[in-house]
Amino acid sequence: MASLPDYNPNKPVDALKKENLNRVSAGLFEMGSTFKAFTTAMALDSGKVSMGSRFDARKALRIGGHTINDFHAKRKS
């Protein structure tokens, strides 16, 4: 793991500067994008879907009392 620019350990106060933050181990990431990759990988691995599978997302999906909508599908015919 490398994140540059690095800091000089002889000047530990420089480690707290924003530009020296090690983004690999200390950064925060929005998990939505990784969840999409994991969900797709699990679906493919299960054999229930293939690379050619298609899904109609125009209607809301209701699971366990929660409604899941695809905002972009609302503009499709």
Secondary structure, 3 states (H helix, E strand, C coil): CCCCCCCCCCCHHHHHCHHHCCHHHHCCCCCHHHHHHHHHHHHHHHCCCCCCCCCCCCCCEEECCEEECCHHHHHCC
